[in-house]
Amino acid sequence: MLEASKQVLLDQLIDAYCEERLDASQMERLEGLLINDPAAQSYYLARVDLHNSLRWRINSETTRRALGELKKAGVGVPPSDQRKREVVSLRWWPWAAAAAIALFVFLSQWRNSDRGKETIPPVARSGHPVDNEQKTAVEDSLAEIIESRGAVWAKKPDGPLSAGKFHLQAGMARLRFKNGSTVSLRGPASFELRDSDSFYLHEGTLTAFVPPQAQGFAVSTPSVRVTEAGTEYGLHRGANITKLAVFRGEIEAEVDSDYLGLKQTFRLTRNDGMAVDHYGAVTTSIIGDHHCFAGLRQAPDLHIPQVANGSFEYPKTDRFTSMAPAGWELLAHPVANADLMDVSAGTILAGENGEGVPAAPLGRQWAYLNARTFADGRSVYTSMHQSVGLVVAGVTYELKAMVGRQKGLAECEYEIGLYAGSRSDGPVSRLQVWRSPALPPAGKALPVCLTYHSPLHTPYRDDELFIVIRAIPGDKPGVRRILIDDVRLSILRP
Amino acid sequence: MMEPFEADETRLEQCLELFARYQQRLYLFIAAMLPSPADAEEVLQEVNIVVWKKFEQFEPGSDFLSWVYRIATLQVREYKRRRGRETLSFSPEMLDQLMARALRDETVLERRREALQKCLEKLSPADKQLVDRCYAPGAKIPEVAEQLKRTATSVYRSLRRIRQILTECVNGELAK
């Protein structure tokens, strides 16, 4: 029998659990109440089971409704009428299981992707008023073979490749598309060209380099579709599994389970990986399997800037963490004052904690940088930077970001800038720095769009290029915090 | 008693059937050990993968639930070890005790889940609507509160009251 006083304490902690505001000390207290007390454990299990059952039931209902809508709309979902079900009974269980397995994956990703999901409009291709009869084979071509090593084709392409199916039996072949994207394949590989913006891999291994201007270019397999420009990644489609590994930039991968009939969207950044088995079960928490793609990558063009983890989705956090966002380096200044108790930086969950953090423009979380001024006049601040390629002379860079301000904290000035430097020394020479180009009001976010013209005769040509962001301490004592999300850097084409 | 698997295909079907049947219970068990839904969902995925890979080791006819709960407990420990202080969970000893208790209480918990469905239907339309909104995928209480022109605190209070009503209703159903 559970004591009444203990039940009151348990109720308070269980409410905190249900409201997702349980902290470490409360967790310890909860354990203290539960340990070696079967009655308290049963009470706890029953109460949290009710809360989680509500979540499960309502989410399942929502998913069922979504499936119903998709069925109505005729989207490829499993056969529903009894006759078909009998015919494909062997397929039904995998679907049911995949649906169950994927349900929470789907729901969590849905939660993450419905807000701030980036849709890249396909490039509007200029229409060439060419009479069909006048079209030549070259105009019909979608890609050309630019490199070939020991390639054995089932049917050797005669010149540039037009729409159709191809089978590379052995060796390696590299294709270049009109938009500048390259796809390198290792045989055996079966693939299909459908139009100038899509490459379909039926089976085999490839690496793809998609430059920033190739917006809308998609590489697909039966279960995964990758659409993000300014990236380099590898894709392997085997009999039982599809593997994806990101080498540069940050991608959006859409997973389409044959059985579930619903799409899930994942964001992956440099060195991340993902695997999808043929039942649609997704594993995202894996390191990109670069060995699988060894020898296929072309030398990367470091003159094309590519920001990794510009969405600050990694590492994923439940509330906030003072770990460096993946791909970025965090520094505290001055180092002598860099006590964790004094200043912090990292990633923070958007919105839902009642902490006044605005919704994240891209994904579910922001990066944050703190600055602190002490009563004795000392101050500390944090900065973060990332190497994004090499400095190119005579071009215009466009640097975009979203900045936000948490409610309840004083306005925080910040600097955002481009620096030249080296891998060993980090960012050293300032190319251009902007001070607080936008100062968001409390609880809000504002976009920042900055351009930098790199001189034709810059002494920093081919140095490493860095994006650097830092928080600036205020004049008065206190902690200030700037939130940053969706950082992008590109070279503007004339 | 389950028959020994005669062919791989049958075995695959068995595995998938068990997966589908126990997925909700597995999630609810993991969520009881990890307060953060994001952590629970991630561990559920990992457990599914482990169960899938180790299914060969599962003794047909033995207790599938005990087997997957054991895997889930180990996976929660491993997840906590990997994520460090970032993840809130219980000590290994507490996790073992909760696993044993959850297995013992499983029949009662399952009956409570069935009763919950009836009790949800008894809620007033306003309460039912609030539950639907607050437990919907991606719902955030401050946003729901804003839409309802209420404070987040008042919505949290209403949810506490509704959970209490449901708990009492479920207890009543079980006592019948």
HADDOCK unambig.tbl for C-alpha pairs under 7 A between the chains (distance, minus, plus):
assign (segid A and resid 17 and name CA) (segid B and resid 35 and name CA) 5.87 0.50 0.50
assign (segid A and resid 20 and name CA) (segid B and resid 35 and name CA) 6.88 0.50 0.50
assign (segid A and resid 20 and name CA) (segid B and resid 36 and name CA) 6.54 0.50 0.50
assign (segid A and resid 24 and name CA) (segid B and resid 88 and name CA) 6.44 0.50 0.50
assign (segid A and resid 31 and name CA) (segid B and resid 90 and name CA) 6.57 0.50 0.50
assign (segid A and resid 35 and name CA) (segid B and resid 94 and name CA) 6.07 0.50 0.50
assign (segid A and resid 41 and name CA) (segid B and resid 98 and name CA) 6.76 0.50 0.50
assign (segid A and resid 41 and name CA) (segid B and resid 101 and name CA) 6.95 0.50 0.50
assign (segid A and resid 42 and name CA) (segid B and resid 101 and name CA) 6.84 0.50 0.50
assign (segid A and resid 45 and name CA) (segid B and resid 32 and name CA) 6.65 0.50 0.50
assign (segid A and resid 46 and name CA) (segid B and resid 109 and name CA) 6.56 0.50 0.50
assign (segid A and resid 48 and name CA) (segid B and resid 32 and name CA) 6.24 0.50 0.50
assign (segid A and resid 49 and name CA) (segid B and resid 28 and name CA) 6.13 0.50 0.50
assign (segid A and resid 52 and name CA) (segid B and resid 28 and name CA) 6.17 0.50 0.50
assign (segid A and resid 53 and name CA) (segid B and resid 28 and name CA) 6.99 0.50 0.50
assign (segid A and resid 54 and name CA) (segid B and resid 135 and name CA) 6.84 0.50 0.50
assign (segid A and resid 55 and name CA) (segid B and resid 135 and name CA) 5.29 0.50 0.50
assign (segid A and resid 58 and name CA) (segid B and resid 132 and name CA) 6.58 0.50 0.50
assign (segid A and resid 58 and name CA) (segid B and resid 135 and name CA) 6.44 0.50 0.50
assign (segid A and resid 58 and name CA) (segid B and resid 136 and name CA) 6.09 0.50 0.50
assign (segid A and resid 59 and name CA) (segid B and resid 136 and name CA) 5.95 0.50 0.50
assign (segid A and resid 59 and name CA) (segid B and resid 137 and name CA) 5.84 0.50 0.50
assign (segid A and resid 93 and name CA) (segid B and resid 13 and name CA) 6.70 0.50 0.50
assign (segid A and resid 93 and name CA) (segid B and resid 16 and name CA) 6.20 0.50 0.50
assign (segid A and resid 93 and name CA) (segid B and resid 17 and name CA) 6.41 0.50 0.50
assign (segid A and resid 94 and name CA) (segid B and resid 16 and name CA) 6.12 0.50 0.50
assign (segid A and resid 96 and name CA) (segid B and resid 20 and name CA) 6.19 0.50 0.50
assign (segid A and resid 97 and name CA) (segid B and resid 16 and name CA) 5.41 0.50 0.50
assign (segid A and resid 97 and name CA) (segid B and resid 17 and name CA) 6.85 0.50 0.50
assign (segid A and resid 97 and name CA) (segid B and resid 19 and name CA) 5.84 0.50 0.50
assign (segid A and resid 97 and name CA) (segid B and resid 20 and name CA) 4.64 0.50 0.50
assign (segid A and resid 100 and name CA) (segid B and resid 20 and name CA) 5.79 0.50 0.50
assign (segid A and resid 100 and name CA) (segid B and resid 23 and name CA) 6.33 0.50 0.50
assign (segid A and resid 104 and name CA) (segid B and resid 41 and name CA) 6.14 0.50 0.50
assign (segid A and resid 105 and name CA) (segid B and resid 41 and name CA) 6.78 0.50 0.50
assign (segid A and resid 107 and name CA) (segid B and resid 137 and name CA) 6.26 0.50 0.50
assign (segid A and resid 111 and name CA) (segid B and resid 137 and name CA) 6.08 0.50 0.50
assign (segid A and resid 111 and name CA) (segid B and resid 138 and name CA) 4.34 0.50 0.50
assign (segid A and resid 318 and name CA) (segid B and resid 36 and name CA) 6.92 0.50 0.50
assign (segid A and resid 352 and name CA) (segid B and resid 140 and name CA) 5.34 0.50 0.50
assign (segid A and resid 352 and name CA) (segid B and resid 141 and name CA) 6.81 0.50 0.50
assign (segid A and resid 352 and name CA) (segid B and resid 142 and name CA) 6.52 0.50 0.50
assign (segid A and resid 354 and name CA) (segid B and resid 142 and name CA) 6.57 0.50 0.50
